[in-house]
Amino acid sequence: MLIAVTYERDGSFEVRIGAEDGEDEATTGEQIDEGLAADEGPSPIAPETKEILWGLGAFLVFLIAMRLYLVPRVKKGMVARYGKITGEREEADAVTASAERDVAEYQEALAAVRAEATKRIDAARQTLDAERSDKLTEVNARIAERRGAAAAQAEEARAAARDSVEAAAADVAGRATELAIGRRPDAAAVRRVVADLSPTGVQQ
């Protein structure tokens, strides 16, 4: 069997089918289209009934498996994870609160130590001030005592020097009077005269 296709100028085509005995049968494109339209057959995109049933059955099996096994397991895992996260968050909050309490206690202890140190420093300063005042008072007393003793010694030395000077002056005056009048005057009278002439004593 032979098949020959001939294209025409107007865009149509002619199909010739030849039998083995040499007879030809001409068929145009329109006749072929009419033959195809008469025998459409099943649609290539429309599913068959068994395919719908198999898909529905698979979906029901998957849904039952999800409902009975997968969803409870996933939900259980989510609940466990949520509980774990909540527990860890509560533990973290507890640790944070404990750390904050420790910090507050440390701050209170540090403030107490600082207050105690300040108090001790003030007490030590007051003690040092009191000891310094006592030392200064003692030193001033010693200086005043030594100054009084030095003044007394100076007065004694001044008195002794005045007595010596008056005695020497009286002796010189008595000797001069003796030379002048030929006899020695009374020593006590001469000393009184010398004492009256030098009432301020010896100047140092």
Rosetta constraint file for C-alpha pairs under 8 A:
AtomPair CA 1 CA 17 HARMONIC 7.02 0.50
AtomPair CA 1 CA 18 HARMONIC 5.57 0.50
AtomPair CA 1 CA 19 HARMONIC 4.66 0.50
AtomPair CA 1 CA 20 HARMONIC 5.27 0.50
AtomPair CA 2 CA 16 HARMONIC 7.82 0.50
AtomPair CA 2 CA 17 HARMONIC 5.48 0.50
AtomPair CA 2 CA 18 HARMONIC 4.68 0.50
AtomPair CA 2 CA 19 HARMONIC 6.36 0.50
AtomPair CA 2 CA 20 HARMONIC 7.53 0.50
AtomPair CA 3 CA 15 HARMONIC 6.85 0.50
AtomPair CA 3 CA 16 HARMONIC 5.50 0.50
AtomPair CA 3 CA 17 HARMONIC 4.38 0.50
AtomPair CA 3 CA 18 HARMONIC 6.14 0.50
AtomPair CA 4 CA 15 HARMONIC 5.50 0.50
AtomPair CA 4 CA 16 HARMONIC 4.76 0.50
AtomPair CA 4 CA 17 HARMONIC 6.28 0.50
AtomPair CA 4 CA 18 HARMONIC 8.00 0.50
AtomPair CA 5 CA 13 HARMONIC 6.75 0.50
AtomPair CA 5 CA 14 HARMONIC 5.53 0.50
AtomPair CA 5 CA 15 HARMONIC 4.29 0.50
AtomPair CA 5 CA 16 HARMONIC 6.11 0.50
AtomPair CA 6 CA 13 HARMONIC 5.37 0.50
AtomPair CA 6 CA 14 HARMONIC 4.89 0.50
AtomPair CA 6 CA 15 HARMONIC 6.20 0.50
AtomPair CA 6 CA 16 HARMONIC 7.88 0.50
AtomPair CA 7 CA 11 HARMONIC 6.85 0.50
AtomPair CA 7 CA 12 HARMONIC 6.00 0.50
AtomPair CA 7 CA 13 HARMONIC 4.09 0.50
AtomPair CA 7 CA 14 HARMONIC 6.23 0.50
AtomPair CA 8 CA 12 HARMONIC 5.32 0.50
AtomPair CA 8 CA 13 HARMONIC 5.49 0.50
AtomPair CA 8 CA 14 HARMONIC 7.55 0.50
AtomPair CA 12 CA 28 HARMONIC 7.89 0.50
AtomPair CA 12 CA 29 HARMONIC 6.74 0.50
AtomPair CA 13 CA 28 HARMONIC 6.18 0.50
AtomPair CA 13 CA 29 HARMONIC 5.77 0.50
AtomPair CA 14 CA 26 HARMONIC 6.75 0.50
AtomPair CA 14 CA 27 HARMONIC 5.87 0.50
AtomPair CA 14 CA 28 HARMONIC 4.44 0.50
AtomPair CA 14 CA 29 HARMONIC 6.22 0.50
AtomPair CA 15 CA 26 HARMONIC 5.56 0.50
AtomPair CA 15 CA 27 HARMONIC 4.78 0.50
AtomPair CA 15 CA 28 HARMONIC 5.67 0.50
AtomPair CA 15 CA 29 HARMONIC 7.28 0.50
AtomPair CA 16 CA 24 HARMONIC 6.35 0.50
AtomPair CA 16 CA 25 HARMONIC 5.44 0.50
AtomPair CA 16 CA 26 HARMONIC 4.14 0.50
AtomPair CA 16 CA 27 HARMONIC 5.85 0.50
AtomPair CA 17 CA 24 HARMONIC 5.53 0.50
AtomPair CA 17 CA 25 HARMONIC 4.87 0.50
AtomPair CA 17 CA 26 HARMONIC 6.08 0.50
AtomPair CA 17 CA 27 HARMONIC 7.46 0.50
AtomPair CA 18 CA 22 HARMONIC 6.18 0.50
AtomPair CA 18 CA 23 HARMONIC 5.52 0.50
AtomPair CA 18 CA 24 HARMONIC 4.01 0.50
AtomPair CA 18 CA 25 HARMONIC 5.83 0.50
AtomPair CA 19 CA 23 HARMONIC 5.35 0.50
AtomPair CA 19 CA 24 HARMONIC 6.26 0.50
AtomPair CA 19 CA 25 HARMONIC 7.94 0.50
AtomPair CA 27 CA 31 HARMONIC 6.33 0.50
AtomPair CA 27 CA 32 HARMONIC 7.11 0.50
AtomPair CA 28 CA 32 HARMONIC 6.49 0.50
AtomPair CA 29 CA 33 HARMONIC 6.20 0.50
AtomPair CA 30 CA 34 HARMONIC 6.11 0.50
AtomPair CA 31 CA 35 HARMONIC 6.16 0.50
AtomPair CA 32 CA 36 HARMONIC 6.22 0.50
AtomPair CA 33 CA 37 HARMONIC 6.11 0.50
AtomPair CA 34 CA 38 HARMONIC 6.16 0.50
AtomPair CA 35 CA 39 HARMONIC 6.44 0.50
AtomPair CA 36 CA 40 HARMONIC 6.28 0.50
AtomPair CA 42 CA 46 HARMONIC 7.98 0.50
AtomPair CA 47 CA 51 HARMONIC 6.27 0.50
AtomPair CA 47 CA 52 HARMONIC 6.79 0.50
AtomPair CA 48 CA 52 HARMONIC 6.45 0.50
AtomPair CA 49 CA 53 HARMONIC 6.20 0.50
AtomPair CA 50 CA 54 HARMONIC 6.01 0.50
AtomPair CA 51 CA 55 HARMONIC 6.05 0.50
AtomPair CA 52 CA 56 HARMONIC 6.01 0.50
AtomPair CA 53 CA 57 HARMONIC 6.01 0.50
AtomPair CA 54 CA 58 HARMONIC 6.09 0.50
AtomPair CA 55 CA 59 HARMONIC 6.07 0.50
AtomPair CA 56 CA 60 HARMONIC 6.12 0.50
AtomPair CA 57 CA 61 HARMONIC 6.12 0.50
AtomPair CA 58 CA 62 HARMONIC 6.06 0.50
AtomPair CA 59 CA 63 HARMONIC 5.96 0.50
AtomPair CA 60 CA 64 HARMONIC 6.03 0.50
AtomPair CA 61 CA 65 HARMONIC 6.07 0.50
AtomPair CA 62 CA 66 HARMONIC 5.97 0.50
AtomPair CA 63 CA 67 HARMONIC 5.99 0.50
AtomPair CA 64 CA 68 HARMONIC 5.86 0.50
AtomPair CA 65 CA 69 HARMONIC 5.41 0.50
AtomPair CA 65 CA 70 HARMONIC 6.36 0.50
AtomPair CA 66 CA 70 HARMONIC 4.50 0.50
AtomPair CA 66 CA 71 HARMONIC 5.34 0.50
AtomPair CA 67 CA 71 HARMONIC 5.52 0.50
AtomPair CA 67 CA 72 HARMONIC 7.16 0.50
AtomPair CA 68 CA 72 HARMONIC 6.72 0.50
AtomPair CA 69 CA 73 HARMONIC 6.13 0.50
AtomPair CA 70 CA 74 HARMONIC 6.00 0.50
AtomPair CA 71 CA 75 HARMONIC 5.86 0.50
AtomPair CA 72 CA 76 HARMONIC 5.82 0.50
AtomPair CA 73 CA 77 HARMONIC 6.07 0.50
AtomPair CA 74 CA 78 HARMONIC 6.07 0.50
AtomPair CA 75 CA 79 HARMONIC 6.04 0.50
AtomPair CA 76 CA 80 HARMONIC 6.04 0.50
AtomPair CA 77 CA 81 HARMONIC 5.96 0.50
AtomPair CA 78 CA 82 HARMONIC 5.93 0.50
AtomPair CA 79 CA 83 HARMONIC 5.97 0.50
AtomPair CA 80 CA 84 HARMONIC 6.01 0.50
AtomPair CA 81 CA 85 HARMONIC 6.03 0.50
AtomPair CA 82 CA 86 HARMONIC 5.95 0.50
AtomPair CA 83 CA 87 HARMONIC 5.92 0.50
AtomPair CA 84 CA 88 HARMONIC 6.03 0.50
AtomPair CA 85 CA 89 HARMONIC 6.01 0.50
AtomPair CA 86 CA 90 HARMONIC 6.06 0.50
AtomPair CA 87 CA 91 HARMONIC 6.00 0.50
AtomPair CA 88 CA 92 HARMONIC 5.96 0.50
AtomPair CA 89 CA 93 HARMONIC 6.04 0.50
AtomPair CA 90 CA 94 HARMONIC 6.05 0.50
AtomPair CA 91 CA 95 HARMONIC 6.09 0.50
AtomPair CA 92 CA 96 HARMONIC 6.00 0.50
AtomPair CA 93 CA 97 HARMONIC 6.00 0.50
AtomPair CA 94 CA 98 HARMONIC 6.03 0.50
AtomPair CA 95 CA 99 HARMONIC 6.03 0.50
AtomPair CA 96 CA 100 HARMONIC 6.07 0.50
AtomPair CA 97 CA 101 HARMONIC 6.13 0.50
AtomPair CA 98 CA 102 HARMONIC 6.11 0.50
AtomPair CA 99 CA 103 HARMONIC 6.07 0.50
AtomPair CA 100 CA 104 HARMONIC 6.07 0.50
AtomPair CA 101 CA 105 HARMONIC 6.06 0.50
AtomPair CA 102 CA 106 HARMONIC 6.01 0.50
AtomPair CA 103 CA 107 HARMONIC 6.06 0.50
AtomPair CA 104 CA 108 HARMONIC 6.14 0.50
AtomPair CA 105 CA 109 HARMONIC 6.02 0.50
AtomPair CA 106 CA 110 HARMONIC 5.92 0.50
AtomPair CA 107 CA 111 HARMONIC 6.02 0.50
AtomPair CA 108 CA 112 HARMONIC 6.10 0.50
AtomPair CA 109 CA 113 HARMONIC 6.08 0.50
AtomPair CA 110 CA 114 HARMONIC 6.06 0.50
AtomPair CA 111 CA 115 HARMONIC 6.06 0.50
AtomPair CA 112 CA 116 HARMONIC 6.05 0.50
AtomPair CA 113 CA 117 HARMONIC 5.96 0.50
AtomPair CA 114 CA 118 HARMONIC 6.00 0.50
AtomPair CA 115 CA 119 HARMONIC 6.06 0.50
AtomPair CA 116 CA 120 HARMONIC 6.10 0.50
AtomPair CA 117 CA 121 HARMONIC 6.02 0.50
AtomPair CA 118 CA 122 HARMONIC 6.09 0.50
AtomPair CA 119 CA 123 HARMONIC 6.11 0.50
AtomPair CA 120 CA 124 HARMONIC 5.96 0.50
AtomPair CA 121 CA 125 HARMONIC 5.98 0.50
AtomPair CA 122 CA 126 HARMONIC 6.06 0.50
AtomPair CA 123 CA 127 HARMONIC 6.04 0.50
AtomPair CA 124 CA 128 HARMONIC 6.00 0.50
AtomPair CA 125 CA 129 HARMONIC 6.00 0.50
AtomPair CA 126 CA 130 HARMONIC 6.03 0.50
AtomPair CA 127 CA 131 HARMONIC 6.01 0.50
AtomPair CA 128 CA 132 HARMONIC 5.89 0.50
AtomPair CA 129 CA 133 HARMONIC 6.02 0.50
AtomPair CA 130 CA 134 HARMONIC 6.07 0.50
AtomPair CA 131 CA 135 HARMONIC 5.97 0.50
AtomPair CA 132 CA 136 HARMONIC 5.94 0.50
AtomPair CA 133 CA 137 HARMONIC 5.96 0.50
AtomPair CA 134 CA 138 HARMONIC 6.01 0.50
AtomPair CA 135 CA 139 HARMONIC 5.94 0.50
AtomPair CA 136 CA 140 HARMONIC 5.89 0.50
AtomPair CA 137 CA 141 HARMONIC 5.99 0.50
AtomPair CA 138 CA 142 HARMONIC 6.12 0.50
AtomPair CA 139 CA 143 HARMONIC 6.00 0.50
AtomPair CA 140 CA 144 HARMONIC 5.93 0.50
AtomPair CA 141 CA 145 HARMONIC 5.95 0.50
AtomPair CA 142 CA 146 HARMONIC 5.97 0.50
AtomPair CA 143 CA 147 HARMONIC 5.82 0.50
AtomPair CA 144 CA 148 HARMONIC 5.95 0.50
AtomPair CA 145 CA 149 HARMONIC 6.04 0.50
AtomPair CA 146 CA 150 HARMONIC 5.90 0.50
AtomPair CA 147 CA 151 HARMONIC 5.96 0.50
AtomPair CA 148 CA 152 HARMONIC 6.01 0.50
AtomPair CA 149 CA 153 HARMONIC 6.05 0.50
AtomPair CA 150 CA 154 HARMONIC 5.98 0.50
AtomPair CA 151 CA 155 HARMONIC 6.03 0.50
AtomPair CA 152 CA 156 HARMONIC 6.04 0.50
AtomPair CA 153 CA 157 HARMONIC 5.99 0.50
AtomPair CA 154 CA 158 HARMONIC 5.88 0.50
AtomPair CA 155 CA 159 HARMONIC 5.94 0.50
AtomPair CA 156 CA 160 HARMONIC 5.98 0.50
AtomPair CA 157 CA 161 HARMONIC 5.95 0.50
AtomPair CA 158 CA 162 HARMONIC 5.97 0.50
AtomPair CA 158 CA 202 HARMONIC 6.86 0.50
AtomPair CA 158 CA 204 HARMONIC 7.89 0.50
AtomPair CA 159 CA 163 HARMONIC 6.07 0.50
AtomPair CA 159 CA 201 HARMONIC 7.88 0.50
AtomPair CA 160 CA 164 HARMONIC 6.10 0.50
AtomPair CA 161 CA 165 HARMONIC 5.96 0.50
AtomPair CA 161 CA 202 HARMONIC 7.03 0.50
AtomPair CA 162 CA 166 HARMONIC 5.90 0.50
AtomPair CA 162 CA 201 HARMONIC 5.69 0.50
AtomPair CA 162 CA 202 HARMONIC 5.31 0.50
AtomPair CA 163 CA 167 HARMONIC 5.90 0.50
AtomPair CA 164 CA 168 HARMONIC 6.04 0.50
AtomPair CA 165 CA 169 HARMONIC 5.90 0.50
AtomPair CA 165 CA 202 HARMONIC 7.64 0.50
AtomPair CA 166 CA 170 HARMONIC 5.83 0.50
AtomPair CA 166 CA 191 HARMONIC 6.75 0.50
AtomPair CA 166 CA 194 HARMONIC 6.30 0.50
AtomPair CA 166 CA 195 HARMONIC 6.66 0.50
AtomPair CA 167 CA 171 HARMONIC 6.05 0.50
AtomPair CA 167 CA 191 HARMONIC 6.94 0.50
AtomPair CA 168 CA 172 HARMONIC 6.10 0.50
AtomPair CA 169 CA 173 HARMONIC 5.94 0.50
AtomPair CA 169 CA 191 HARMONIC 7.99 0.50
AtomPair CA 169 CA 194 HARMONIC 6.78 0.50
AtomPair CA 170 CA 174 HARMONIC 5.89 0.50
AtomPair CA 170 CA 187 HARMONIC 7.15 0.50
AtomPair CA 170 CA 190 HARMONIC 5.49 0.50
AtomPair CA 170 CA 191 HARMONIC 5.15 0.50
AtomPair CA 170 CA 194 HARMONIC 6.15 0.50
AtomPair CA 171 CA 175 HARMONIC 6.05 0.50
AtomPair CA 171 CA 187 HARMONIC 7.73 0.50
AtomPair CA 172 CA 176 HARMONIC 6.09 0.50
AtomPair CA 173 CA 177 HARMONIC 6.04 0.50
AtomPair CA 173 CA 190 HARMONIC 6.97 0.50
AtomPair CA 174 CA 178 HARMONIC 5.99 0.50
AtomPair CA 174 CA 184 HARMONIC 6.11 0.50
AtomPair CA 174 CA 185 HARMONIC 5.99 0.50
AtomPair CA 174 CA 186 HARMONIC 7.82 0.50
AtomPair CA 174 CA 187 HARMONIC 6.88 0.50
AtomPair CA 174 CA 190 HARMONIC 6.50 0.50
AtomPair CA 175 CA 179 HARMONIC 6.19 0.50
AtomPair CA 175 CA 184 HARMONIC 6.82 0.50
AtomPair CA 176 CA 180 HARMONIC 6.10 0.50
AtomPair CA 177 CA 181 HARMONIC 5.97 0.50
AtomPair CA 177 CA 182 HARMONIC 7.63 0.50
AtomPair CA 177 CA 183 HARMONIC 7.44 0.50
AtomPair CA 177 CA 184 HARMONIC 6.57 0.50
AtomPair CA 177 CA 185 HARMONIC 6.86 0.50
AtomPair CA 178 CA 182 HARMONIC 5.01 0.50
AtomPair CA 178 CA 183 HARMONIC 4.58 0.50
AtomPair CA 178 CA 184 HARMONIC 4.33 0.50
AtomPair CA 178 CA 185 HARMONIC 6.69 0.50
AtomPair CA 179 CA 183 HARMONIC 7.23 0.50
AtomPair CA 179 CA 184 HARMONIC 7.99 0.50
AtomPair CA 185 CA 189 HARMONIC 7.67 0.50
AtomPair CA 185 CA 190 HARMONIC 7.22 0.50
AtomPair CA 186 CA 190 HARMONIC 6.33 0.50
AtomPair CA 187 CA 191 HARMONIC 6.18 0.50
AtomPair CA 188 CA 192 HARMONIC 6.26 0.50
AtomPair CA 189 CA 193 HARMONIC 6.26 0.50
AtomPair CA 190 CA 194 HARMONIC 6.19 0.50
AtomPair CA 191 CA 195 HARMONIC 6.03 0.50
AtomPair CA 192 CA 196 HARMONIC 6.10 0.50
AtomPair CA 193 CA 197 HARMONIC 6.20 0.50
AtomPair CA 194 CA 198 HARMONIC 6.36 0.50
AtomPair CA 195 CA 199 HARMONIC 6.06 0.50
AtomPair CA 198 CA 202 HARMONIC 7.91 0.50
